[in-house]
Amino acid sequence: MRAPTPIAVGSRLRHFAYAIRNVVAEAKKVEESGRPVTYLNIGDPVAFGFRTPPHLVDAVERAMRDGANGYTPAAGIWKIREAVAAAYAAAGMPIAPDRVILTSGTSEGIELALSVLVDTGDEVLVPVPTYPFYTAMLAKLGARSVTYRTDPDNAWMPDLDHIESLIGPATRAIVIIDPNNPTGAVYSTETRRALVELAETHGIVILADEVYADLAYDEPVPPIGALDPDAPVISFSSISKTYQAPGWRAGWLGVSGGGRLDAVLSAINELADGRLCSTGPMQFAIMAALTGNDDHKATFVHALRERAEVTTRRLNGIEGISCVPPRAAFYAMPKVELPPGRTDEDYVVGLLRATGLLCVYGSGFGTAPGDGFFRIVFLAAPPELEAIYDTIAAFTERFRARG
Ligand SMILES: Cc1ncc(COP(=O)(O)O)c(C=O)c1O
């Protein structure tokens, strides 16, 4: 019998890489060898015992029981779009509800916006390190990610001169992730203003990833669109992180910037029509999140600050590791001084195989393999974190001594 010919994969995915999940394949091998793995690679509060607020669960359950199980309008249920618009207005970015689209998480909003904005060969400015969905999606669309530096010696702020030097005729948009994954940075108002000015001057769209806005330890970060209602901004967010419901895939985007983005908004609506709607019952959770009791937020932010402090203190106490203190969310991006010739991936895979701790190597977020950055998710309880950092300290000493 002839062996069946393997079915070929379309070439568009050749450059689609998402390291946060890719490292899991290696972790599975480690598990098969009998060593349990602690997954510190993915930012899911639920996986670490945080619970979705009960009033969100009630809202979804009620919606399902009340029969809200059909398709919704493609852009989402009107009154829930109104609630999102009201939340933007309350945070200083007044937009009409018809400029809000409910999406399957922040991710789908990003995909919709990039898909309508870029042509093959167009350029989008993306920070390094970056949340890798942006570079992966741009690769799928045949567009170019042009990476701009964010500086660990300056609290991971974007390098504005570098950004300006990268803007050219093919530049369509700039991705701004504030607060930031993977660095935990919160940008200064001065920096945010300068970014808005750059976008205004050069006529490029700001793609504002604001999914961690309410998880800054000092105070919530207002939408960047609040700085200037005329700036061309598309803001993305969801209930995945702040409301601890990442599996529900419930998010939204908001389009600011007056009339300048009208054609873009229409195109996003057209594309959204094609995917019918985001998850219907979960839209009711967005309503509950934005209009209901949000006491859990203060508790969550307090828990995150405590974990960030343990993380910064312990990592900076390890010989050969330095870590910029995170100011939001639940990620840190420490740097390990690597022996000559070794890479961040050698370190992360070595740590995984030797200890079962799974982090993500910095090059998965765009940093140079030799720079030795890696990302850790610090959602575990403080005593467990202490044990994790003991393990990292012991491994790092061995790794660096071995060369
Ligand atoms: C910066 C950033 N944007 C978007 C997402 C995806 O979020 P969502 O679950 O809302 O699609 C994440 C998830 O980790 C993220 O860190």
The ligand as an SDF file (V2000), in Angstrom:
LIG
                    3D

 16 16  0  0  0  0  0  0  0  0999 V2000
   -0.5050   42.2560   26.9340 C   0  0  0  0  0  0  0  0  0  0  0  0
   -1.5560   41.2220   26.6940 C   0  0  0  0  0  0  0  0  0  0  0  0
   -2.4690   41.4360   25.7440 N   0  0  0  0  0  0  0  0  0  0  0  0
   -3.4280   40.5420   25.5030 C   0  0  0  0  0  0  0  0  0  0  0  0
   -3.5180   39.3500   26.2040 C   0  0  0  0  0  0  0  0  0  0  0  0
   -4.6060   38.3900   25.8660 C   0  0  0  0  0  0  0  0  0  0  0  0
   -5.7020   38.6380   26.6820 O   0  0  0  0  0  0  0  0  0  0  0  0
   -7.1480   38.0630   26.4330 P   0  0  0  0  0  0  0  0  0  0  0  0
   -7.3080   36.8690   27.3220 O   0  0  0  0  0  0  0  0  0  0  0  0
   -8.0480   39.1780   26.8370 O   0  0  0  0  0  0  0  0  0  0  0  0
   -7.2810   37.7190   25.0020 O   0  0  0  0  0  0  0  0  0  0  0  0
   -2.5940   39.0770   27.1920 C   0  0  0  0  0  0  0  0  0  0  0  0
   -2.6180   37.7950   27.9240 C   0  0  0  0  0  0  0  0  0  0  0  0
   -1.7010   37.4060   28.5940 O   0  0  0  0  0  0  0  0  0  0  0  0
   -1.5880   40.0370   27.4480 C   0  0  0  0  0  0  0  0  0  0  0  0
   -0.6690   39.8500   28.3930 O   0  0  0  0  0  0  0  0  0  0  0  0
  1  2  1  0
  2  3  1  0
  2 15  2  0
  3  4  2  0
  4  5  1  0
  5  6  1  0
  5 12  2  0
  6  7  1  0
  7  8  1  0
  8  9  2  0
  8 10  1  0
  8 11  1  0
 12 13  1  0
 12 15  1  0
 13 14  2  0
 15 16  1  0
M  END
$$$$
